[in-house]
Amino acid sequence: AGHYDLGIMLSLHMKDSMPGRAEGRGIFQEAISSLLCDHLVPLVLNGVIEHPRFAAFKPTLAQLHAALDVVSSEPPVPLGRAPRKNEEMTEASLRFSSMALLQRVTTQYTTAEIPLAKEVAVTFIMEHQASELPQWLESLLTFGNQVRLETPGLFAKRGVTQEVSSQFLGDPSALLDIYTMSGMYHAACDLVCTVLDVDARSSKPPSRLPEKGQMDFVPYNKIDVLYNLVEAMSDEQTAPEAYLERVSLARDRMVDALKKHSSLLKLAEDGIQSARILVHP
């Protein structure tokens, strides 16, 4: 019970030795997803495992240490052991170390084919009604696990090449769906602004060629739905005044970012024409 290190090692071994299940979810993904969503997210949020099958299997700090060591060769995260009699401090240490393991496992094993980050986000927001995502998880879904904070293709589906097959390039479109469907309109509007990032893009030469697969995509239909939802909420006054003001400001920032994005499209068209001339003289 609570031996997450053994579970991770066994699932890694079975990953290559056993085929995926009929519904397309491999043994490895199923095991790691259960660890993240059924065990670690509830531990982070509530300090307990709520699933009836696993409620009695609460890990110790030593077991979480061991699991952290299995996932990565990085130095273990200091967990700050507390006396047993101080239950409040022990609970805080358990949550802290659970978050450290959650971050390391999610970041390490999320790929385009195994969307663990998306599953964890859904668990936080839709199953446990968390008011926000951990910053590292939002960043992972927005930018991927790259060192540079960029959004290649904006909201376009981000494939991988042979050179970066082990890297996750992010899935901001999925995150936009999660935020919108859960009513977190301010976060959805802020995400659109972050992905468009018109200030950074305006300083770069617009030389991306569609024929080379270098296409930018903006889900205008989803953004229209988001805008209309914010408008309806404002008209009906269905939320506290402070939140309505916060959402309205976020919506206005999103509209401004979309306007700037549109102004860049003309510049990009001119740049594409010039690039085509250079590529196909």
N, C-alpha and C positions, 0 to 999 in steps of 0.2 A: 504494500500500500504506500503510495507516494513515491515510488521508485521511478521517477520520470527519466532518470538517466538510462536505466535499463530499457524502458519503453522506446526511447529515442534510438538507442543503439540497435534494438531488435528491428524497428521499423526501417532503419537505414539498410540493415542486412537484407530484409525482405523486399526492399525496393527493387533490387536487381535480380533477385532469385525467384520472385513470384509475379505472375501477370496481374494486370489491373482487374478490378471487378467488372461485371457486365455493364453496369451503368456508367462506366468510364472513370470512376474514382478509384485510383490505385490504393493498395494497402497502405502505402506510405502516407499518402495525402489524408486518408481516412483517420489514421492513427494520430498524425500531427494535428489535424484539425480538431479532433476530440480533446487533445491535450490543451490546445489553445483556448477553444471556445467553451468546453465543458468544465475545465479545471482552472486555468490561469485567469481568464477574464473575471469569473465570479470571485476568485481570491483577491484580485486587485480591487474590485469595486466593493465587495462586502466582507472580505476576510473569511468566507466560507464557500464550500462547494455545494451548490444548490441541487444539482442533478441527483435524483434519488438513488441511482446506481453507484454514485461515487462519493456521496456525502460523508461516508465514514472514513474516507481515504485522504485525509488532510495531510499534506507533506510537512516535514520538519525543515528547519533552516538548513541543516546539513544535507538533506536530500536535494534541496533547491541548489545549493552550492555544487553538488555533484553533477546535476543536470547542466548547470552553466558551464562546467568544465568540459562536458561532452560536446556541447554545441560548438565551442570555439576555443582556440588556443589563447585568446585574450586573457589577461589577468582576471580572476574572479572579482565580481562586484562586491565591495565591502558591505556586509549585511548588518553589521552592528548588533551582535548578539546581546540579549538582555536577560536579566535574571528571570527565572520561571515565575516568581511571585509577582513580577510586574507585567501583568497580562496586557496592559495598554501598549507598552513598548514592544512587547513580543509581537503583538498584532500588527503594529506599524512596520516592524522588520519583515514580517511575513509578506505584507502587501508590497513593500519596496522590492524585495527579492523576487516576488512573483512577477512584478512589472519588468524587472531586469531580464528574467527568463523569457517572458512573453515577447519583449522587444527583440531579443537575440534570436529566438527561434523563428519568429515571423520574418525578420529581415534576412536571415540566413537561407530559408527554404522557400520563400515566395518566388515564383517564376511566372512567366506568361501562361504556362500550362497548368500551374498549381497556384490558384489565386487565394492563398492563405490570408493575405492582407485584407482582401475584400471581405472574406468570411469573418475575420476578427472585427472589422469595422461594423458589419451588420450585427454582430453579437453585442458590441458595445451600445450601439445607437438604437436598434430596433428591438432587441430582446431585453436589454436591461435599461433602456431609456436614459442612457448617460447624456449629460448636458453638452458634452464635447468629447472629441477624440484626443488621445494623447498626441502631443505635437509630433513625435517621431512617426506615428502611424499615418497622420495626415500628410506629412512630408513624403513618406514612402509611397503612398498612393498617388500623390501629385507629381513627384519627380522621379520616382524609382530609387534604386539603391546606388545611384551615381554620386560621385563626389561633387560634380558641378550641378547647381540647381538650374536645370533647363527643362523645358517642356517641348521636346521634339514633336512636330506635327500638331502642336496644341492639344486638342481633344481627340485626335485621330488614334486609332488602334495602333499600339506600338509593338511592332514585331521585333524579332531578334535576328542577328546575323550569326554566322558560325563563330566569329571571333568573340561575341558577347553573349553566347547562348545561355550562360549561367547567370546573366544579369537580368534584373527586373526593371523595366523602363517606366513603370507607373501606369495607372489607369484612372485618370482624373474624371473621365466620363462616368465610370461606375460610382466614384465618390460623389459626383454631382447628383446622381440618381438617389443615392442613400440620403444625402442631406435634404433633397427636395421631398422625397417620399415621407421622411420623418418630421417634416415641418420645420427644419432648421434652415429657414430661408436666408438668414443673415450669413450663415456659413456658406451656403450655396452661392450667394452673390459674391462673397469674398473670394471663393474658389475661382469663379469665372475671371475676376480681376487678376488673380495670381497667375492663372494659366495664360491669359492673353498677354500680360506683362508688356504692355505697349511701349513703355519707356525704354526698356532694355532692347526690345526688338527694333525700335526706330533707329538705334545707333549701329545696326548691322546691315551690311549690304544685302538687298533682297535678291539673292541669286539662286534660290531653290528651284529645281527643275521638276515639274510633275512627271515627266517621262522617266525620271530616275527614281520615282517613288517618293520624292521629297514633297509631300503634300501636307498642307495645313488644313485642319477641319475644325469648324465651330458648330456645335449642335444648336442652331438657331431655334429649332422647334422646342427643344427642352428649355432654352432660355426664355422663349415666349411664354411657356407654361409657368415657369418660375415667376416671371414678371406679373402675369395675371393673378397668380396666387397671392403675391404680395399686395397687389391692388385690392383684391377681394378682402383680404384680411384687414387692410386699412379702412376700406369703406364700411365694413361690418363691425369694426372695433371689437374684434374677437380676442384680443390679447391686451396685456397691460400697456399703458401709454408709453412707458420707458422702452419696452421691447419694440413697440410699433415705430418709435423714433429711431431705434437702432437699425431695424430692418429697412426703414425708408432711406436712411443714409447709405446703407450698404447697396440698396437697389440703385440709388443715384450714382454711386461710384461705378457700379456695373454698367449702367447706361453710358457713362462717360468713357469707360474703357472700350465699349463696343463702338462708339463713335470714332475714337482714335484708331481702333482696329480697322474700321472701314476706310479711313483716310490713308492707311498704310497699304491697302489692297491695290490702289492705283499705282503707287510707287513700286509695289512688288511686281505688277504686270510689266511696267517699263523695265525693271531689272531682269525679269525672266526673258524678255525679248532680247536684251543685250547679251545675256548669258547664252542663249540659244545661238546667237551669231558667233560667239566665241567657240562654242562646242561644235557647231556645224557651219563652218565658214563657207 
